[in-house]
């Protein structure tokens, strides 16, 4: 049995591996509960603050044992089992969804979902949740608030975690999500079919776009079209991850809404061989930003420094996402020259289209674009895969380079 010794915080004891919180219930019964945290100074301070909250709630009569200690052996032994715990008591708990090492964008989505659940189901007892509650919650989001299916699915994530936790704690005997399925509307099913057939620029449009820009913006667009990177990846590219001698780049992280984060899957973290056109764009960009001082930024929980490749020439600072690029530069190209408008992400689709039409095999395309397998290539770009020879072909970028040379000759 672990030995718990005193700390400088009243009511808080600590062993080598855990913290003990001591308090008295309103009936005078003394209780000790273990918090499975290392007894570091921040954790001891946290435990002391938690004790203060418990004591205040006991005083005013709002203390709910199951909320603070849902895994308590004493609680289960005394037959409580969280039967009186309401949704609002637990939906924000770290026991439901831990916020540790979660991307900021994902965390924002969780918060929005938790708020929606608390607003609609907050007063409901967790022990009484059924599939009917899920259906009514979905109907409220869709019909009253006008939320689309994708967002409804995201809002359901915290509730799904809550129900699974309740099953694990024997508060619920059955998980209501087991027989629940979120359905798309007919319009959304149609939109999905259309979205699967992505659009890209044709050869003529590529030449028109590149011929209408100069300087750093021209380098950025040329690189985006001929590298296949996501906007979040090329805006986060640093010179430390560029090897102009070997003509390769390493994609290690991305940026969205000013927040840097690691890739979601292993395939996205990759080293790719540059096409001659992508290499040319970086070589031209070198004069503009290679000697810039390193920029400090946070990647997860760590502070990093890097010399970013692509700068906003209007403000002489790195791009933080595609919004500034799209509003400040991209849209103007199409208005001025009367070119068919597509969003910046279409440059990535254009890389796929050019690669497929030049005869590069799907496996090579998937690796360049950061997909874990060829499944995404077939799903999104299958209508460009014209014949079986291309599916069985071999290559490593040479065919794409040859196509680019032909385009350059035709332009001249």
C-alpha positions in Angstrom: 0.0 0.0 0.0 1.4 3.4 -1.0 2.4 5.8 1.8 1.0 9.3 1.6 2.9 12.1 3.2 2.1 15.7 4.0 2.6 18.5 1.5 2.6 22.3 1.9 -1.1 22.3 0.8 -3.6 21.6 3.6 -5.7 18.5 3.0 -3.4 17.3 0.2 -1.1 14.3 0.7 1.3 12.7 -1.8 3.0 9.4 -2.5 5.7 8.8 -5.1 3.1 8.4 -7.9 -0.2 9.9 -6.9 -2.0 12.6 -4.9 -4.6 12.1 -2.1 -7.4 14.7 -1.5 -8.9 14.7 2.1 -12.2 16.3 2.9 -15.4 15.9 5.0 -18.9 15.5 3.6 -21.8 17.5 5.0 -22.7 14.7 7.4 -19.2 14.8 8.9 -18.0 11.6 7.1 -14.3 11.9 6.3 -13.3 10.9 2.8 -10.0 10.3 1.0 -9.8 10.1 -2.8 -6.8 9.4 -5.0 -6.0 11.5 -8.0 -3.7 9.6 -10.4 -1.3 12.5 -11.1 2.4 12.7 -10.4 3.0 14.9 -7.3 4.6 17.7 -9.2 4.2 21.3 -8.0 1.6 22.2 -10.7 -0.4 19.0 -10.0 -0.3 19.6 -6.2 -1.6 23.1 -6.8 -4.3 21.8 -9.1 -5.4 19.3 -6.4 -5.5 22.1 -3.8 -7.7 24.2 -6.0 -9.9 21.1 -6.6 -10.2 20.6 -2.9 -11.2 24.3 -2.5 -14.0 23.8 -5.0 -15.2 20.7 -3.3 -15.3 22.4 0.1 -17.2 25.3 -1.3 -19.8 23.1 -3.0 -20.3 21.0 0.2 -20.9 24.3 2.1 -23.6 25.6 -0.3 -25.1 22.1 -0.9 -24.2 21.6 -4.6 -21.5 19.0 -4.2 -21.9 16.0 -6.6 -19.4 13.2 -5.6 -19.7 11.5 -9.0 -18.7 14.6 -10.9 -15.4 15.0 -9.1 -14.6 11.3 -8.6 -16.5 9.3 -11.2 -14.0 6.4 -10.8 -14.3 6.3 -7.0 -14.4 2.7 -5.5 -16.2 4.1 -2.5 -18.9 5.6 -4.8 -19.5 2.3 -6.6 -19.4 0.3 -3.3 -22.1 2.5 -1.9 -24.3 2.0 -4.9 -24.3 5.5 -6.3 -22.8 4.7 -9.7 -23.4 8.2 -11.0 -27.2 7.8 -11.3 -27.8 11.4 -10.3 -25.2 12.8 -12.7 -26.5 15.1 -15.4 -25.1 15.7 -18.9 -23.9 19.3 -18.0 -22.0 17.9 -15.0 -19.7 15.8 -17.2 -19.7 17.1 -20.8 -16.8 19.4 -20.1 -14.8 16.9 -18.1 -11.3 15.8 -19.1 -12.5 12.3 -18.4 -14.8 12.6 -21.5 -12.4 14.1 -24.0 -8.8 15.0 -23.0 -7.6 18.2 -24.4 -4.0 17.2 -24.1 -2.0 17.3 -27.4 -5.2 18.1 -29.4 -4.9 20.4 -32.4 -6.4 23.8 -31.8 -8.8 23.5 -34.7 -10.0 20.1 -33.4 -10.3 21.5 -29.9 -12.4 24.4 -31.1 -14.7 21.8 -32.8 -15.0 19.9 -29.5 -15.9 23.1 -27.6 -18.6 23.9 -30.1 -20.0 20.4 -29.8 -19.9 20.5 -26.0 -21.8 23.8 -26.0 -24.5 22.4 -28.3 -24.9 19.3 -26.1 -25.0 21.3 -22.9 -27.6 23.6 -24.4 -30.0 20.9 -25.6 -29.3 18.0 -23.2 -27.6 19.6 -20.2 -30.4 18.9 -17.7 -30.9 15.3 -18.8 -29.7 12.5 -16.5 -26.9 10.6 -18.1 -28.4 7.4 -16.8 -31.5 8.1 -18.8 -30.0 8.9 -22.2 -31.5 6.9 -25.1 -31.4 6.8 -28.9 -34.5 9.1 -28.9 -32.4 11.9 -27.3 -29.8 11.5 -30.1 -32.5 11.7 -32.8 -34.1 14.8 -31.1 -30.7 16.4 -30.7 -29.9 15.8 -34.4 -33.3 17.2 -35.4 -32.8 20.3 -33.3 -29.4 21.0 -34.9 -30.6 20.3 -38.4 -34.1 21.9 -38.4 -33.8 24.6 -35.7 -30.2 25.7 -36.0 -29.7 24.9 -39.7 -26.5 22.8 -39.1 -25.2 20.7 -42.0 -24.7 16.9 -41.5 -20.9 17.2 -41.3 -21.1 19.6 -38.4 -23.8 17.6 -36.7 -21.4 14.6 -36.8 -18.7 16.7 -35.2 -21.1 17.9 -32.5 -22.0 14.3 -31.8 -18.4 13.4 -30.9 -18.4 14.7 -27.3 -21.8 13.1 -26.7 -20.5 9.8 -28.1 -17.6 9.9 -25.8 -19.9 10.8 -22.9 -22.1 7.8 -23.6 -19.1 5.4 -23.8 -17.7 6.8 -20.5 -21.2 6.2 -18.9 -21.2 2.6 -20.2 -17.7 2.0 -18.8 -18.8 3.4 -15.4 -22.0 1.3 -15.4 -24.1 4.4 -15.5 -25.7 3.3 -18.8 -26.3 -0.3 -19.5 -26.4 0.2 -23.3 -24.7 2.8 -25.5 -27.5 4.6 -27.4 -25.1 5.2 -30.3 -24.9 1.4 -31.1 -28.2 1.6 -33.1 -27.9 5.2 -34.2 -26.9 6.3 -37.6 -26.6 9.9 -38.9 -28.2 10.3 -42.3 -27.3 12.8 -45.0 -30.0 14.7 -46.7 -30.7 14.1 -50.4 -29.0 17.5 -51.3 -25.9 16.6 -49.3 -25.7 13.2 -51.0 -25.8 15.0 -54.4 -23.2 17.5 -53.3 -20.9 14.6 -52.2 -21.0 13.1 -55.6 -20.1 16.5 -57.1 -17.4 17.0 -54.6 -15.8 13.7 -55.4 -15.3 14.9 -59.0 -12.8 17.7 -58.2 -11.9 20.4 -60.7 -8.4 21.4 -61.8 -6.9 23.9 -64.2 -6.1 22.7 -67.7 -2.8 23.2 -69.4 -3.9 26.5 -71.1 -5.2 27.9 -67.8 -1.9 27.0 -66.0 0.1 28.9 -68.6 -2.3 31.9 -68.4 -2.1 32.0 -64.6 1.7 31.7 -64.5 2.0 34.3 -67.3 0.0 36.8 -65.4 2.1 37.0 -62.2 5.7 37.9 -61.3 8.0 37.8 -58.4 7.3 35.9 -55.2 3.7 35.3 -56.0 4.7 33.7 -59.3 7.2 31.5 -57.4 4.5 30.4 -54.9 2.0 29.5 -57.6 4.5 27.7 -59.7 5.6 25.7 -56.7 2.1 24.9 -55.6 1.0 23.6 -59.0 4.1 21.5 -59.6 4.7 20.1 -56.1 1.2 18.8 -55.2 1.5 20.1 -51.6 -1.6 21.2 -49.6 -1.8 25.0 -48.9 -1.2 24.3 -45.2 2.0 22.5 -46.2 3.6 25.0 -48.6 2.7 28.0 -46.4 4.5 26.2 -43.5 7.6 25.2 -45.6 10.9 26.4 -44.2 14.3 26.6 -45.8 15.5 24.1 -43.2 13.3 21.5 -44.9 14.5 22.3 -48.4 17.5 20.6 -50.0 18.3 22.3 -53.2 21.3 20.1 -53.8 19.4 16.8 -53.6 16.3 18.6 -55.0 14.0 17.3 -52.2 11.8 18.8 -49.5 10.7 17.4 -46.2 7.0 18.0 -45.2 7.0 17.9 -41.4 4.1 20.2 -40.4 1.4 22.5 -41.6 -0.3 25.7 -40.7 -4.0 26.6 -40.4 -5.5 29.8 -39.1 -2.1 30.8 -37.8 -1.6 27.6 -35.8 1.2 25.2 -36.7 0.5 21.4 -36.2 1.9 18.0 -37.1 0.3 16.0 -39.9 -2.7 13.9 -39.0 -1.4 10.7 -40.7 2.0 9.2 -41.4 1.7 9.6 -45.1 1.5 13.3 -44.9 4.9 13.5 -43.2 7.2 12.8 -46.1 10.2 13.6 -48.2 9.5 14.2 -51.9 11.6 14.7 -55.0 11.0 18.0 -56.6 9.9 18.3 -60.1 12.2 20.6 -62.2 9.4 23.3 -62.2 9.0 23.1 -58.4 12.8 23.2 -58.0 13.0 26.2 -60.3 10.3 28.1 -58.2 12.3 27.5 -55.0 15.6 28.5 -56.7 13.9 31.8 -57.8 12.4 32.3 -54.4 15.8 31.9 -52.6 16.8 35.4 -53.3 13.8 36.8 -51.5 13.6 34.9 -48.3 16.6 32.6 -47.8 18.5 35.1 -45.7 15.5 36.3 -43.7 16.0 35.9 -39.9 14.3 32.8 -38.3 10.7 33.3 -37.2 9.7 31.9 -33.8 6.5 29.8 -33.7 4.9 27.1 -31.5 4.5 23.6 -32.8 2.4 21.6 -30.4 3.9 22.2 -27.0 7.4 23.1 -28.3 8.9 26.4 -29.4 10.5 26.3 -32.8 12.4 28.6 -35.2 12.5 28.5 -38.9 13.1 30.6 -42.1 9.9 30.4 -44.0 10.1 30.1 -47.8 7.0 32.0 -48.9 6.3 35.6 -47.7 3.5 37.9 -48.2 5.3 40.5 -50.3 2.8 43.3 -49.4 3.7 43.0 -45.7 7.1 41.2 -45.9 6.1 38.5 -43.5 5.3 34.8 -43.8 1.8 33.7 -44.9 -0.2 32.3 -42.0 -2.9 30.6 -44.2 -4.4 30.8 -47.6 -7.0 33.5 -46.7 -4.6 36.4 -47.0 -3.2 34.9 -50.2 -6.6 34.3 -51.7 -8.0 37.7 -50.9 -4.9 39.7 -51.6 -3.5 38.1 -54.7 -5.3 35.0 -56.0 -8.7 36.4 -56.8 -7.3 39.4 -58.6 -5.6 37.2 -61.1 -8.9 35.8 -62.4 -10.7 39.1 -62.3 -8.0 40.9 -64.3 -7.4 38.2 -66.9 -10.9 36.7 -67.2 -9.7 33.2 -66.3 -12.1 30.6 -64.9 -12.0 30.9 -61.1 -11.1 28.0 -58.8 -9.9 28.2 -55.2 -6.2 27.9 -54.4 -6.7 24.2 -53.4 -7.3 23.5 -57.1 -3.5 23.9 -57.7 -3.1 20.6 -55.8 -5.8 19.0 -57.9 -4.0 20.4 -61.0 -0.8 18.6 -59.9 -2.8 15.3 -59.8 -4.4 16.0 -63.1 -1.1 16.8 -64.8 0.6 13.8 -63.2 -2.1 11.4 -64.3 -2.3 12.8 -67.9 1.4 12.6 -68.3 1.3 8.9 -67.3 2.6 8.9 -63.8 1.3 5.9 -61.8 -1.2 6.4 -58.9 1.2 5.0 -56.3 3.8 7.7 -57.1 1.1 10.4 -57.1 -0.2 9.3 -53.8 3.3 9.3 -52.2 4.0 12.8 -53.6 0.7 14.2 -52.3 0.9 12.6 -48.9 -1.8 10.0 -49.1 -1.3 6.7 -47.2 -2.5 4.7 -50.1 -3.8 5.0 -53.7 -7.4 5.0 -52.4 -7.7 8.8 -52.4 -6.2 9.0 -55.8 -8.8 6.6 -57.3 -11.7 8.2 -55.3 -11.0 11.8 -56.2 -9.2 11.6 -59.5 -10.5 8.3 -61.0 -12.3 10.1 -63.8 -8.9 11.3 -65.1 -7.4 7.8 -65.1 -8.1 6.9 -68.7 -6.8 3.5 -69.3 -5.3 0.4 -67.7 -1.8 1.2 -68.9 -1.6 4.2 -66.7 -2.8 2.3 -63.7 0.0 -0.3 -64.2 2.7 2.2 -65.3 5.9 2.9 -63.5 7.6 6.2 -63.0 9.1 8.7 -60.6 8.3 12.1 -62.0 10.1 11.9 -65.3 6.8 11.8 -67.3 5.5 14.9 -65.4 8.7 16.7 -66.2 8.4 15.8 -69.8 4.9 17.2 -69.9 6.1 20.4 -68.3 8.8 20.8 -71.0 6.1 20.4 -73.7 4.0 23.0 -72.0 6.9 25.4 -71.9 7.7 24.8 -75.6 4.0 25.4 -76.5 4.0 28.6 -74.5 7.0 29.9 -76.4 
